[in-house]
Amino acid sequence: MRPFLVSCLGAACTAALALPLAPAAAHPAESASGPGAVRAGDLPGATQSLPLENLVPAAPGTPAQGGQDSGPQQEQAVRALAPRTVRPFSLLGIVWDDAAADLRGRIQVRTRARGSGLWSGWQDLQNASDDAPDLGAREGRGNVARGSTAPLWVGASDAVQLRLTLADPHRAATVLPHGLRLELVDPGPDTPVVRGGPPSTPEATASSAANAPLAPLGATEIPAADQAATQADVTAAGGPAAGAVHIGPRPRIVTRAGWGADEKLREARFVYTHPVRAVFVHHSATGNNYTCAQAPSVIRGLYRYHVKSSHWRDIGYNFLIDKCGTIYEGRAGGVAKPVLGAHTLGFNNDSTGIALLGSFSKTAPPRPAVEALGRLTAWKLGLQGADPRGRTPMTSTGGNLYRKGRIVEQHVISGHRDGFKTECPGALLYADLPAVRLTAARLQGR
């Protein structure tokens, strides 16, 4: 296994179902007072955390599987959280203490829309988040990463209900991992909080400075550049300094400042790997029920879920793309640089993770998003001279598909499922990858 490289620390980096119950308590670190209190002037957003270890058997007649009436045996298998009124939230997921433990069973939630009071239908949560940091990657302020489901975007909501159909009702104590909690994330308003002028905190300054010389300090976007101009980006990325390389035009990228990242949430250090040799494509599995105007708040929700709930150092993906084809900077450290992500367990080293916002197992990814994926990969891979049509040997750091130390010939543009046993990035997005490889190569002038 090739070790990852660590840099940038400290001053060196700074340049109508039931009567509602009482509102849920905030996450201890975000209560109204105390050491972790949210202070006036902080960026908006909060996380409510509801314990789930004492789920009760569902009431008689509760459907166990998506609307099918159940008999006594099936009812015994269903555990439930009764409808609960909470403070407003827009994204939810479940976490537990041991990242190696499994949550076995079918998890379903429904939520009440804020304002209208209408309840949604039942929606399934993906049992485990397939995106993960590598073991020993030192994620998250010294905290041990938690196990987690994939998060689900539900839109502005003020009440929640949950049911869990156990895989084995006679072994509930072993089926439910310790520390089970429902996380309700408020990412703040749909319109990102963008403060004009220079960054206001050392963390924001460091995050913005990592994108020099592609954009000035405090920029909310990195502008598009033609193929000739992007030759200079190669040097910024630490690539070869002499001679023209095959690189696509730089696409416009919304920076972390542009989507309203609260830089105080993340781990301060930036962690880099060796030069990027492959891209792993993901879908966020958060559902497709968002508008393009809401995309920044979806990203802020993912960011908060990854950091505050899952105990990662930062958002897991290096880039994100919304349904309108807008590209966003993900994990901090510089879009041209080889930032270590937490996206493909076993293959986070020497790779970049790109997530299309949505779920694409049964729904085709929007054309603008797929086209943006081609533009982004042509540029990002071109920084290191990588051919999008090729394959590259990569050494697994250990996962559920390849053992630690196994050398695998991966596509330079791979799907998440190529490195980890998962449905991600969804069958319909995965089917688009051969065309994306050809598009990226054409944009590079190959």
C-alpha positions as CSV (number, residue, x, y, z in Angstrom):
1,M,0.0,0.0,0.0
2,R,1.4,3.4,-0.9
3,P,1.2,5.8,2.1
4,F,-0.7,9.0,1.8
5,L,1.0,12.3,2.4
6,V,0.0,14.9,5.0
7,S,0.6,18.6,4.8
8,C,-0.9,21.9,5.6
9,L,-1.2,22.2,9.4
10,G,-1.5,25.3,11.5
11,A,0.0,28.6,10.4
12,A,1.4,27.0,7.2
13,C,-2.2,26.6,5.9
14,T,-3.7,29.8,7.0
15,A,-3.1,32.5,4.0
16,A,-51.5,13.6,9.7
17,L,-50.7,10.4,11.3
18,A,-50.6,11.0,15.0
19,L,-50.4,13.7,17.6
20,P,-47.0,15.2,17.5
21,L,-44.7,14.6,20.5
22,A,-42.4,17.1,22.1
23,P,-39.6,18.6,19.8
24,A,-36.5,16.5,19.6
25,A,-33.4,17.6,21.4
26,A,-30.5,19.0,19.4
27,H,-27.2,17.1,19.0
28,P,-25.3,17.6,22.3
29,A,-22.6,19.6,20.5
30,E,-25.2,22.0,19.0
31,S,-27.4,22.7,21.9
32,A,-28.5,26.2,22.9
33,S,-25.6,26.6,25.3
34,G,-22.4,25.0,26.4
35,P,-19.0,24.4,24.8
36,G,-20.3,23.6,21.3
37,A,-23.1,26.1,21.2
38,V,-24.0,27.7,17.9
39,R,-23.0,31.4,18.3
40,A,-24.6,34.4,16.7
41,G,-22.8,35.1,13.4
42,D,-22.0,31.5,12.7
43,L,-23.2,30.0,9.4
44,P,-26.7,28.5,9.7
45,G,-27.3,24.8,10.1
46,A,-27.7,22.3,12.9
47,T,-28.1,18.5,13.5
48,Q,-30.7,16.9,15.8
49,S,-29.8,13.4,17.0
50,L,-32.6,11.0,18.1
51,P,-31.6,7.7,20.0
52,L,-33.1,4.6,18.3
53,E,-31.8,1.9,20.6
54,N,-35.2,1.5,22.3
55,L,-37.4,1.2,19.2
56,V,-40.8,-0.3,20.2
57,P,-42.7,-3.0,18.3
58,A,-45.0,-1.4,15.7
59,A,-48.7,-1.2,16.5
60,P,-50.9,-4.1,15.3
61,G,-51.7,-3.7,11.6
62,T,-48.6,-1.7,10.8
63,P,-47.5,-2.7,7.3
64,A,-44.1,-4.4,7.4
65,Q,-43.2,-4.1,3.8
66,G,-44.3,-1.0,1.8
67,G,-48.0,-1.1,2.3
68,Q,-48.6,-4.9,2.5
69,D,-50.8,-5.8,5.5
70,S,-49.0,-8.0,7.9
71,G,-49.8,-10.9,10.2
72,P,-48.7,-11.2,13.8
73,Q,-45.3,-12.8,12.9
74,Q,-44.5,-9.9,10.5
75,E,-45.7,-7.3,13.1
76,Q,-43.2,-8.8,15.6
77,A,-40.4,-8.0,13.1
78,V,-41.2,-4.3,12.8
79,R,-39.8,-1.8,15.2
80,A,-41.0,1.8,15.0
81,L,-40.3,5.4,16.0
82,A,-43.7,7.0,16.4
83,P,-44.4,10.3,14.5
84,R,-42.3,13.0,16.1
85,T,-42.4,16.7,15.8
86,V,-38.9,18.2,15.5
87,R,-37.1,21.4,14.6
88,P,-36.9,22.0,10.8
89,F,-34.6,19.7,8.8
90,S,-34.1,18.7,5.2
91,L,-31.8,15.6,5.2
92,L,-31.7,12.5,7.4
93,G,-29.7,9.4,8.0
94,I,-28.9,6.8,10.7
95,V,-25.6,6.4,12.4
96,W,-24.1,3.9,14.9
97,D,-20.9,3.6,16.9
98,D,-19.0,0.7,15.1
99,A,-18.3,1.4,11.5
100,A,-17.6,-2.4,11.0
101,A,-21.1,-3.4,12.3
102,D,-24.0,-3.9,10.0
103,L,-27.6,-2.7,10.3
104,R,-29.6,-5.6,9.0
105,G,-33.2,-5.0,7.9
106,R,-35.3,-2.7,5.9
107,I,-35.3,0.9,7.0
108,Q,-38.2,3.2,6.0
109,V,-38.9,6.8,6.9
110,R,-41.6,9.3,6.1
111,T,-41.6,13.0,6.8
112,R,-44.0,15.9,7.2
113,A,-43.5,18.9,4.9
114,R,-42.9,22.1,6.7
115,G,-45.7,24.5,6.1
116,S,-48.3,22.3,4.3
117,G,-48.4,19.6,7.1
118,L,-48.6,16.9,4.5
119,W,-46.9,13.6,5.1
120,S,-44.7,12.0,2.4
121,G,-45.0,8.3,1.5
122,W,-42.6,5.8,3.0
123,Q,-39.1,6.0,1.6
124,D,-36.3,3.4,2.0
125,L,-32.9,4.3,3.4
126,Q,-29.9,2.5,2.0
127,N,-28.7,0.4,4.9
128,A,-25.1,1.3,4.7
129,S,-23.2,4.2,3.2
130,D,-20.9,2.7,0.6
131,D,-18.7,5.8,0.6
132,A,-16.1,5.6,3.4
133,P,-12.7,6.6,4.4
134,D,-9.9,4.0,4.3
135,L,-9.1,2.3,7.6
136,G,-6.4,4.2,9.5
137,A,-6.9,7.3,7.3
138,R,-7.1,9.5,10.4
139,E,-10.5,11.0,9.7
140,G,-12.3,13.4,11.9
141,R,-10.5,15.2,14.8
142,G,-9.3,12.0,16.3
143,N,-12.8,10.5,16.5
144,V,-13.5,7.0,15.3
145,A,-15.7,7.0,12.1
146,R,-19.2,5.8,12.7
147,G,-21.2,3.4,10.7
148,S,-24.0,5.1,8.8
149,T,-26.7,4.7,6.2
150,A,-26.7,6.7,3.0
151,P,-28.4,10.1,3.8
152,L,-31.7,11.0,2.2
153,W,-32.8,14.4,1.1
154,V,-36.4,15.0,2.1
155,G,-36.8,18.8,1.7
156,A,-37.9,21.2,4.4
157,S,-39.7,19.0,7.1
158,D,-40.8,19.4,10.7
159,A,-41.8,15.8,11.7
160,V,-40.5,12.3,11.1
161,Q,-41.6,8.7,11.5
162,L,-39.4,5.6,11.1
163,R,-39.9,1.8,10.9
164,L,-37.3,-0.9,10.8
165,T,-38.3,-4.4,9.5
166,L,-35.8,-6.6,11.2
167,A,-33.9,-9.3,9.3
168,D,-34.3,-11.6,12.3
169,P,-36.9,-10.5,14.9
170,H,-35.7,-13.2,17.3
171,R,-32.2,-11.6,17.4
172,A,-33.0,-7.9,17.6
173,A,-30.3,-7.3,20.2
174,T,-27.7,-8.4,17.7
175,V,-29.3,-7.0,14.6
176,L,-29.4,-3.4,16.0
177,P,-25.8,-2.0,16.4
178,H,-24.9,-0.1,19.5
179,G,-25.4,3.7,19.5
180,L,-28.1,3.7,16.8
181,R,-29.3,7.3,16.2
182,L,-31.5,9.1,13.7
183,E,-29.7,12.2,12.4
184,L,-31.8,15.1,11.2
185,V,-29.8,17.7,9.4
186,D,-30.8,21.3,8.8
187,P,-28.3,22.7,6.2
188,G,-29.7,26.2,6.4
189,P,-31.5,28.1,3.7
190,D,-31.6,27.0,0.0
191,T,-29.6,30.1,-0.9
192,P,-26.0,29.6,0.3
193,V,-24.6,32.1,2.7
194,V,-22.0,33.9,0.6
195,R,-20.1,36.7,2.3
196,G,-18.5,39.2,-0.1
197,G,-14.9,40.2,0.3
198,P,-12.0,38.3,1.9
199,P,-12.6,35.2,4.0
200,S,-13.6,35.9,7.5
201,T,-11.9,33.0,9.3
202,P,-8.4,31.3,9.1
203,E,-10.1,28.1,8.0
204,A,-11.9,29.8,5.2
205,T,-8.7,31.6,4.2
206,A,-6.8,28.3,4.0
207,S,-9.6,26.6,2.0
208,S,-9.7,29.5,-0.5
209,A,-5.9,29.9,-0.7
210,A,-5.6,26.2,-1.7
211,N,-7.1,27.1,-5.1
212,A,-4.5,29.6,-6.0
213,P,-3.6,30.5,-8.7
214,L,-6.9,29.3,-10.3
215,A,-9.0,31.9,-8.5
216,P,-8.4,34.9,-6.2
217,L,-8.8,34.7,-2.4
218,G,-12.5,34.6,-1.4
219,A,-13.7,33.6,-4.9
220,T,-17.1,31.9,-5.0
221,E,-16.2,30.2,-8.3
222,I,-13.2,29.1,-10.4
223,P,-13.9,30.3,-13.9
224,A,-13.9,28.2,-17.0
225,A,-10.8,28.3,-19.1
226,D,-10.0,27.2,-22.7
227,Q,-7.6,24.3,-23.5
228,A,-4.6,26.5,-24.0
229,A,-5.0,28.4,-20.7
230,T,-5.4,25.2,-18.7
231,Q,-1.9,24.1,-19.6
232,A,-0.9,26.4,-16.7
233,D,-3.1,24.4,-14.3
234,V,-0.8,21.4,-14.7
235,T,2.0,23.3,-12.8
236,A,-0.5,24.4,-10.1
237,A,-1.4,20.7,-9.6
238,G,2.2,19.7,-9.2
239,G,2.3,17.9,-12.6
240,P,5.0,18.0,-15.3
241,A,6.4,21.6,-15.8
242,A,7.6,21.3,-19.4
243,G,5.8,20.5,-22.6
244,A,2.2,20.5,-23.6
245,V,0.0,17.7,-22.1
246,H,-3.4,16.3,-23.1
247,I,-5.8,18.2,-20.9
248,G,-9.4,19.3,-21.4
249,P,-10.6,22.8,-20.9
250,R,-11.2,23.7,-17.3
251,P,-14.9,23.7,-16.4
252,R,-16.5,26.3,-14.2
253,I,-16.4,25.1,-10.6
254,V,-18.3,26.5,-7.7
255,T,-16.0,26.8,-4.7
256,R,-16.8,25.8,-1.1
257,A,-17.3,29.5,-0.4
258,G,-19.8,29.5,-3.3
259,W,-22.0,26.7,-1.8
260,G,-21.7,28.2,1.7
261,A,-19.4,25.7,3.5
262,D,-18.9,26.3,7.2
263,E,-15.1,25.8,7.3
264,K,-15.1,25.5,11.1
265,L,-16.8,22.2,10.9
266,R,-14.1,20.3,9.1
267,E,-10.7,19.1,10.3
268,A,-8.2,21.9,9.7
269,R,-5.5,19.9,8.0
270,F,-5.5,19.0,4.3
271,V,-4.4,15.5,3.4
272,Y,-2.9,14.7,0.0
273,T,-2.1,11.5,-1.8
274,H,0.2,10.8,-4.6
275,P,-0.8,12.1,-8.1
276,V,-4.4,11.2,-9.1
277,R,-4.4,8.3,-11.5
278,A,-8.1,7.4,-11.5
279,V,-11.6,8.8,-10.9
280,F,-14.3,6.9,-9.1
281,V,-17.8,8.0,-10.1
282,H,-20.7,7.9,-7.5
283,H,-24.2,8.8,-7.1
284,S,-25.0,10.5,-3.7
285,A,-28.1,8.1,-3.2
286,T,-29.9,11.1,-1.6
287,G,-32.8,10.9,-4.1
288,N,-33.7,13.1,-7.0
289,N,-36.3,15.3,-5.3
290,Y,-34.3,18.5,-5.3
291,T,-34.2,21.5,-7.5
292,C,-31.0,23.0,-8.9
293,A,-31.5,26.0,-6.6
294,Q,-31.4,23.6,-3.7
295,A,-28.2,21.9,-4.7
296,P,-26.0,24.0,-2.4
297,S,-28.1,23.1,0.6
298,V,-28.1,19.4,-0.4
299,I,-24.3,19.6,-0.4
300,R,-24.2,21.5,2.9
301,G,-26.4,18.7,4.3
302,L,-24.1,16.0,3.0
303,Y,-21.1,17.9,4.5
304,R,-22.7,18.2,7.9
305,Y,-23.8,14.5,7.9
306,H,-20.3,13.3,6.9
307,V,-18.5,15.5,9.5
308,K,-20.9,15.9,12.5
309,S,-22.8,12.6,12.2
310,S,-20.3,10.2,10.6
311,H,-17.2,11.7,12.2
312,W,-15.3,12.2,8.9
313,R,-12.7,14.9,8.5
314,D,-14.7,16.7,5.7
315,I,-17.2,15.9,3.1
316,G,-16.2,12.6,1.5
317,Y,-16.4,13.5,-2.2
318,N,-13.8,15.6,-4.0
319,F,-16.4,17.0,-6.5
320,L,-20.1,17.0,-6.8
321,I,-22.3,17.7,-9.8
322,D,-26.0,18.6,-9.7
323,K,-28.8,17.7,-12.1
324,C,-28.2,21.0,-14.1
325,G,-24.6,20.2,-14.7
326,T,-23.1,22.6,-12.2
327,I,-19.8,21.4,-10.7
328,Y,-18.9,22.0,-7.1
329,E,-15.7,21.7,-5.1
330,G,-16.0,19.0,-2.5
331,R,-13.3,18.2,0.1
332,A,-11.1,21.1,0.9
333,G,-7.5,21.3,-0.2
334,G,-7.6,22.6,-3.7
335,V,-9.4,21.4,-6.8
336,A,-6.2,20.9,-8.8
337,K,-4.4,19.0,-6.1
338,P,-4.6,15.3,-5.1
339,V,-6.7,15.6,-2.0
340,L,-7.4,12.4,-0.1
341,G,-11.1,11.7,-0.2
342,A,-13.5,9.3,1.6
343,H,-15.5,7.9,-1.2
344,T,-14.2,4.4,-2.3
345,L,-13.1,2.2,0.6
346,G,-9.9,0.5,-0.5
347,F,-9.1,3.0,-3.4
348,N,-9.1,6.5,-1.9
349,N,-5.4,6.8,-2.4
350,D,-4.3,8.3,-5.8
351,S,-7.9,8.9,-6.9
352,T,-10.6,11.5,-7.0
353,G,-14.3,10.8,-6.1
354,I,-17.0,12.6,-8.1
355,A,-20.6,12.3,-7.0
356,L,-23.6,13.1,-9.1
357,L,-26.4,14.4,-6.8
358,G,-29.2,11.9,-7.0
359,S,-30.1,8.2,-7.2
360,F,-29.6,6.4,-10.5
361,S,-30.4,2.8,-10.0
362,K,-33.8,3.2,-11.6
363,T,-33.7,6.8,-12.9
364,A,-31.4,7.9,-15.7
365,P,-28.9,10.6,-14.8
366,P,-29.7,14.0,-16.4
367,R,-27.8,14.7,-19.6
368,P,-26.3,18.0,-18.3
369,A,-24.8,16.1,-15.3
370,V,-23.3,13.4,-17.5
371,E,-21.9,16.0,-19.9
372,A,-20.4,17.9,-16.9
373,L,-18.8,14.7,-15.7
374,G,-17.0,14.3,-19.1
375,R,-15.7,17.9,-18.9
376,L,-14.5,17.6,-15.3
377,T,-12.7,14.2,-15.8
378,A,-11.0,15.5,-19.0
379,W,-9.6,18.4,-17.0
380,K,-8.8,16.7,-13.7
381,L,-7.2,13.6,-15.2
382,G,-5.3,15.8,-17.8
383,L,-3.5,17.5,-14.9
384,Q,-1.5,14.3,-14.5
385,G,-1.5,13.3,-18.1
386,A,-3.9,10.3,-17.6
387,D,-5.8,8.9,-20.6
388,P,-9.5,8.6,-19.7
389,R,-9.8,5.5,-22.0
390,G,-7.1,3.6,-20.2
391,R,-6.6,1.4,-17.2
392,T,-4.2,1.9,-14.3
393,P,-2.8,-0.5,-11.6
394,M,-4.0,0.4,-8.1
395,T,-3.2,-1.2,-4.8
396,S,-6.2,-1.9,-2.6
397,T,-6.0,-0.8,1.0
398,G,-8.7,-3.4,1.9
399,G,-12.4,-3.5,1.3
400,N,-15.2,-5.9,0.6
401,L,-14.2,-6.6,-3.0
402,Y,-10.4,-6.7,-2.9
403,R,-8.1,-7.7,0.0
404,K,-5.5,-5.3,1.3
405,G,-2.4,-5.3,-1.0
406,R,-4.2,-6.7,-4.1
407,I,-3.2,-4.9,-7.3
408,V,-6.2,-4.2,-9.5
409,E,-6.2,-2.9,-13.1
410,Q,-8.9,-0.2,-12.7
411,H,-10.4,1.9,-15.4
412,V,-9.0,5.4,-15.3
413,I,-12.7,6.4,-15.1
414,S,-14.3,3.8,-12.9
415,G,-17.6,3.4,-11.1
416,H,-17.7,3.0,-7.4
417,R,-18.7,-0.7,-7.9
418,D,-15.4,-1.4,-9.6
419,G,-13.6,-0.9,-6.3
420,F,-16.2,-1.9,-3.8
421,K,-19.2,-4.3,-3.7
422,T,-22.1,-1.9,-4.1
423,E,-24.8,-0.8,-6.5
424,C,-23.2,2.7,-6.6
425,P,-23.2,4.7,-8.9
426,G,-26.5,3.1,-9.9
427,A,-27.0,0.9,-13.0
428,L,-28.1,3.7,-15.3
429,L,-25.2,6.0,-14.5
430,Y,-22.7,3.1,-14.6
431,A,-23.9,2.3,-18.2
432,D,-23.0,5.9,-19.2
433,L,-19.3,5.6,-18.2
434,P,-18.0,4.1,-21.5
435,A,-19.4,7.2,-23.3
436,V,-18.0,9.5,-20.6
437,R,-14.5,8.0,-21.2
438,L,-14.7,8.7,-24.9
439,T,-16.0,12.2,-24.3
440,A,-13.2,13.0,-21.8
441,A,-10.5,11.7,-24.2
442,R,-11.9,13.8,-27.1
443,L,-11.9,16.9,-24.9
444,Q,-8.3,16.2,-24.1
445,G,-7.5,16.1,-27.8
446,R,-6.7,12.4,-28.0
